[in-house]
């Protein structure tokens, strides 16, 4: 379940206040290397490398929300794509078949601690990019905003909404980014296409601007944003570099 917007904003504000110099936006806090060092005593690189057992390993909404909303899904992936230190991968390596209460998978703690399952929100809403629009409840409008990261070449997600099936699938191949979107009847979607050249985005075989039922909303650094109605769409665009952070 997507964390309610007000909860995301409150946690972003709390973390921002602790960091002292972090600007807060409508979607979260724009964390910088300076802010993270003040807040955690570690830089983004320290966290991504997960060099210390006590390094930040997100266990609930706050950290995932702020990193993902700040366009740093690469950090979330790096912290969880390892099994040598406490975290999700470490639990699997220790034989856990459900989420444990203790990050070291201690058998003396709860062996069914699903409140630590926050990474599922990241899988759906940020990595794959399928999320409800908080300004249009009931999936009246859908946010399609994938955050591709280095080390993952494709992702896909589906959800049976009250209005019908929502589907998002993306892949990177030969320098191109491919994004498929399925919007159910009586719904709309705001689609964010990560790309190195917003003027070269296609929908089907034509320029996205000329595709029926597709309307360009904006072209920002690293992303082109479109509004679409119900139906199926296939966007292609020059891919972003597979290193570093993701576009917001």
C-alpha positions in Angstrom: 0.0 0.0 0.0 1.3 3.5 -0.9 2.2 5.5 2.1 -0.4 8.4 2.5 0.9 11.6 1.2 0.6 13.5 4.5 2.7 10.8 6.2 5.4 11.1 3.5 5.4 14.9 3.8 5.6 14.8 7.6 8.6 12.4 7.6 10.3 14.4 4.9 9.8 17.5 7.0 11.2 15.8 10.1 14.3 14.5 8.3 14.7 17.9 6.6 14.5 19.7 10.0 17.2 17.4 11.4 19.4 18.0 8.5 19.0 21.8 9.1 19.7 22.8 5.5 17.4 20.5 3.5 14.7 22.2 1.4 11.3 20.5 1.6 9.1 20.1 -1.5 5.6 18.8 -2.0 6.9 15.3 -2.5 9.7 15.1 0.0 13.1 16.4 0.9 15.9 17.1 -1.6 18.8 15.5 0.3 22.3 16.5 -0.6 25.7 15.0 0.4 26.0 17.9 2.9 22.6 17.2 4.4 23.1 13.5 4.7 26.4 13.9 6.4 24.8 16.2 9.0 21.8 13.9 9.4 23.5 10.4 9.5 27.2 11.1 9.7 27.5 9.4 6.3 27.4 10.5 2.7 25.3 9.0 0.0 28.3 7.0 -1.2 28.8 5.5 2.3 25.2 4.4 2.4 25.2 2.9 -1.1 28.4 1.0 -0.4 27.0 -0.2 3.0 30.5 -0.5 4.3 29.5 -0.6 8.0 27.1 -2.9 9.8 25.5 0.1 11.5 25.0 1.9 8.1 21.6 3.1 7.2 19.4 0.2 6.2 15.8 1.5 5.7 13.4 -0.5 7.8 10.2 1.5 7.3 8.7 4.4 5.4 10.8 7.5 6.2 14.1 6.6 4.6 12.6 4.9 1.5 10.2 7.8 1.0 12.9 10.5 1.2 15.4 8.7 -1.0 12.9 7.7 -3.7 11.2 11.1 -3.7 14.6 12.7 -4.0 15.4 10.6 -7.1 17.9 8.3 -5.4 16.5 4.9 -6.0 20.1 3.9 -6.8 20.9 4.2 -3.1 18.0 2.0 -2.1 19.0 -0.6 -4.6 22.6 -0.6 -3.5 21.8 -1.0 0.2 19.5 -3.9 -0.5 21.4 -5.7 -3.3 23.8 -7.4 -0.9 23.7 -10.2 1.7 26.9 -9.6 3.7 25.4 -7.2 6.2 22.1 -6.9 8.1 19.1 -6.2 5.8 16.7 -8.0 3.5 19.3 -9.9 1.6 21.0 -10.9 4.8 17.7 -12.4 6.1 17.3 -14.5 3.0 20.9 -15.7 3.2 20.2 -16.8 6.8 17.3 -18.9 5.7 14.4 -16.6 6.6 11.2 -17.2 4.6 9.3 -14.2 6.0 10.4 -10.8 7.2 12.1 -11.0 10.7 12.0 -8.3 13.4 15.8 -8.3 13.8 17.9 -7.2 10.8 20.4 -10.0 11.8 17.6 -12.5 11.4 17.9 -13.6 15.0 15.7 -16.6 15.7 14.9 -15.1 19.1 13.0 -12.2 17.6 9.7 -12.1 15.7 9.8 -14.2 12.5 6.7 -12.5 11.0 7.3 -8.8 11.2 5.7 -7.4 8.0 5.7 -3.8 9.2 9.3 -3.9 7.9 8.0 -4.6 4.4 8.3 -1.1 3.2 10.5 -2.1 0.2 7.4 -3.4 -1.5 6.2 0.2 -1.9 9.5 1.0 -3.6 9.2 -2.0 -5.9 5.8 -0.8 -7.2 5.8 3.0 -6.9 9.4 3.8 -7.7 11.3 1.1 -9.4 8.5 -0.1 -11.6 6.8 3.3 -11.4 3.1 2.4 -10.7 1.4 4.5 -8.1 -1.9 6.2 -7.4 -2.2 9.9 -7.7 -3.0 11.3 -4.2 -4.9 14.2 -5.8 -7.2 11.8 -7.7 -8.2 9.0 -5.3 -9.4 5.6 -6.4 -7.0 5.4 -9.3 -8.9 8.1 -11.2 -5.5 9.3 -12.2 -2.4 7.1 -12.1 1.2 8.1 -11.7 3.6 6.2 -14.0 7.1 7.3 -12.9 9.7 4.6 -13.2 13.1 5.1 -11.6 15.5 2.8 -13.5 18.8 2.0 -11.6 22.1 0.6 -12.7 22.0 -3.2 -12.3 18.4 -3.6 -13.3 17.5 -3.7 -17.0 13.7 -4.2 -16.8 10.8 -4.1 -14.4 7.1 -4.6 -14.6 4.1 -4.3 -12.3 0.3 -4.8 -12.4 -2.4 -3.8 -10.1 -6.1 -4.6 -10.1 -7.5 -1.2 -9.3 -11.2 -0.4 -8.7 -11.4 0.8 -12.3 -9.6 -2.3 -13.8 -6.1 -3.5 -14.4 -3.2 -1.1 -14.4 0.0 -2.3 -16.0 3.5 -0.8 -16.3 6.5 -2.5 -17.9 9.9 -1.0 -18.8 13.2 -2.2 -20.2 16.5 -0.8 -21.4 18.0 -2.2 -24.5 20.7 -1.0 -26.9 20.7 2.6 -25.6 16.9 2.9 -25.8 14.3 3.0 -23.0 11.0 1.2 -23.6 7.9 1.9 -21.5 4.6 0.1 -21.8 1.6 1.5 -20.0 -2.0 0.1 -19.7 -4.6 2.5 -18.3 -8.1 1.1 -17.4 -11.4 2.6 -18.6 -12.6 5.8 -16.9 -9.0 6.6 -15.7 -6.1 8.8 -16.8 -2.4 8.7 -16.2 0.5 11.0 -15.9 3.5 9.3 -17.5 7.1 10.3 -16.8 9.5 8.9 -19.5 13.1 8.9 -18.3 15.2 10.0 -21.3 18.4 11.8 -22.3 16.5 13.7 -25.0 12.8 14.7 -24.3 12.4 15.8 -28.0 12.9 12.3 -29.2 10.2 10.4 -27.3 8.0 8.2 -29.5 4.6 6.6 -28.7 4.2 3.7 -31.1 6.0 4.7 -34.3 5.2 8.4 -34.2 6.4 11.4 -32.1 4.6 11.3 -28.7 3.3 14.8 -29.3 1.4 13.6 -32.4 0.0 10.4 -30.9 -3.7 10.3 -30.3 -4.7 10.6 -26.7 -1.2 11.7 -25.6 -0.6 15.3 -24.5 2.9 16.6 -23.4 2.8 18.3 -20.1 6.4 19.2 -19.7 10.0 18.4 -20.6 12.4 18.5 -17.7 16.0 17.5 -17.3 16.1 13.8 -17.8 12.4 13.2 -18.2 9.4 14.0 -20.5 6.0 14.1 -18.9 2.8 13.2 -20.7 -1.0 13.0 -19.9 -2.8 10.0 -21.4 -6.3 8.6 -21.3 -7.5 5.0 -20.9 -5.8 2.5 -23.3 -2.5 0.9 -24.0 0.7 2.9 -24.9 4.2 2.1 -25.9 6.8 4.8 -25.4 10.4 4.6 -26.6 13.1 7.2 -26.0 16.9 7.6 -25.8 17.9 6.0 -22.5 19.5 7.9 -19.6 22.9 6.9 -18.4 22.6 3.7 -16.2 24.7 5.2 -13.5 24.0 7.7 -10.7 20.6 8.9 -9.5 17.2 8.8 -11.3 15.2 11.7 -12.5 12.6 13.1 -10.2 
